[in-house]
Amino acid sequence: MTTSSATHKQDDLTAQLDQLQIRQLVENWAVWRDAGDWARFRTVWHSDGVMMATWFQGPFEEFIRVTIEGWQKGVSILHFLGGSSVDVVGTRAIAQTKMTISQRGLVDGVACDVLCTGRFYDFFEKRNGRWGLVHRQPIYEKDRVDPIDPAARLQLDQATLAAFPEGYRHLAYIQTRIGYTVKLDMPMLKGPVVQDLYRRGADWLAGKPIER
């Protein structure tokens, strides 16, 4: 094996290891967040990490605090993950992971599950030899609401529902009903907002500062 081919093989192995480590962090985020394992959840992030969601935007430590407060009020939000695509350039990476957000609660007096399918779009960086999450921006692609009891009758306020973005309107509906303020310009499957997110991701991989 020539020196160049050996170097190329080592670079491939390093890239694969980086991708595996990042994927593990994505999986740990979902498991530890939903389990309330906050000590280990913190290890997924870098100290300046920011979490974006329909109902919250800010530092991850504040995200932990408001999540705990929500649990104490009976808020139930869980996460399920699918496949990942991880692009690594040096000490920076963008990870996209298929996911479903599941929120259970009362919707106009009827116990329901709201399911929102999309992607986690994550900005990662390797600092002092450790990968960590710097910024998480979900992309909301489609959602639905289903009564837990199939025989239950659910009638949504159609005018209110239509006022929310298509990709997460049912999720926004239940979240506003329980008192959260929902951000109305989150990235969805198509449109200028998600295209701007992709541009920010490309800039991140090119070494530019992250845009908040």
CORKAJO-V971638 format. One record per residue. RES is the residue in one small letter. PHI is phi in radians with two decimals (* if undefined). Layout:
[[RES PHI] [RES PHI]]
This chain:
[[m *] [t -1.28] [t -1.07] [s -1.15] [s -1.21] [a -1.15] [t -1.14] [h -1.10] [k -1.13] [q -1.14] [d -1.09] [d -1.09] [l -1.13] [t -1.12] [a -1.12] [q -1.13] [l -1.13] [d -1.06] [q -1.09] [l -1.14] [q -1.13] [i -1.18] [r -1.03] [q -1.09] [l -1.12] [v -1.06] [e -1.17] [n -1.07] [w -0.95] [a -1.16] [v -1.19] [w -1.28] [r -1.13] [d -1.20] [a -1.52] [g 1.25] [d -1.56] [w -1.24] [a -1.07] [r -1.36] [f -1.01] [r -1.09] [t -1.26] [v -1.27] [w -1.74] [h -1.50] [s -1.08] [d -1.73] [g -1.11] [v -2.16] [m -1.91] [m -1.97] [a -2.65] [t -1.01] [w -1.83] [f -2.67] [q -2.52] [g 2.87] [p -1.04] [f -1.14] [e -1.14] [e -1.20] [f -1.05] [i -1.06] [r -1.06] [v -1.28] [t -1.14] [i -1.08] [e -1.05] [g -1.11] [w -1.03] [q -1.15] [k -1.68] [g 1.67] [v -1.24] [s -2.20] [i -2.28] [l -2.19] [h -2.28] [f -2.24] [l -1.94] [g -2.08] [g -1.23] [s -2.19] [s -2.23] [v -2.13] [d -1.84] [v -2.01] [v -2.29] [g 1.10] [t -1.76] [r -2.21] [a -2.67] [i -2.11] [a -2.03] [q -2.03] [t -2.30] [k -1.09] [m -2.65] [t -2.27] [i -1.70] [s -2.09] [q -2.09] [r -1.91] [g 3.04] [l -1.42] [v -2.07] [d 0.90] [g 1.51] [v -1.97] [a -1.18] [c -2.41] [d -1.93] [v -1.89] [l -2.02] [c -2.14] [t -1.79] [g -3.02] [r -2.41] [f -1.49] [y -1.94] [d -2.02] [f -1.71] [f -1.97] [e -2.52] [k -1.72] [r -2.18] [n 0.88] [g 1.40] [r -2.15] [w -1.30] [g -2.62] [l -1.47] [v -1.81] [h -2.75] [r -2.02] [q -2.21] [p -1.19] [i -1.94] [y -1.80] [e -1.76] [k -2.84] [d -2.62] [r -2.72] [v -2.27] [d -2.39] [p -1.07] [i -1.10] [d -1.59] [p -1.01] [a -1.49] [a -1.24] [r -1.81] [l -2.03] [q -2.17] [l -1.51] [d -1.29] [q -1.15] [a -1.17] [t -1.13] [l -1.04] [a -1.19] [a -1.35] [f -1.62] [p -1.05] [e -1.02] [g -1.21] [y -2.55] [r -1.22] [h -1.25] [l -1.12] [a -1.11] [y -1.05] [i -1.21] [q -1.21] [t -1.23] [r -1.14] [i -1.75] [g 1.87] [y -1.46] [t -1.65] [v -1.74] [k -1.31] [l -1.74] [d -2.17] [m -1.38] [p -1.11] [m -2.15] [l -1.05] [k -2.29] [g 1.97] [p -1.15] [v -1.18] [v -1.25] [q -1.12] [d -1.16] [l -1.08] [y -1.05] [r -1.11] [r -1.10] [g -1.13] [a -1.13] [d -1.11] [w -1.07] [l -1.17] [a -1.46] [g 1.69] [k -1.44] [p -1.11] [i -1.28] [e -1.60] [r -1.63]]
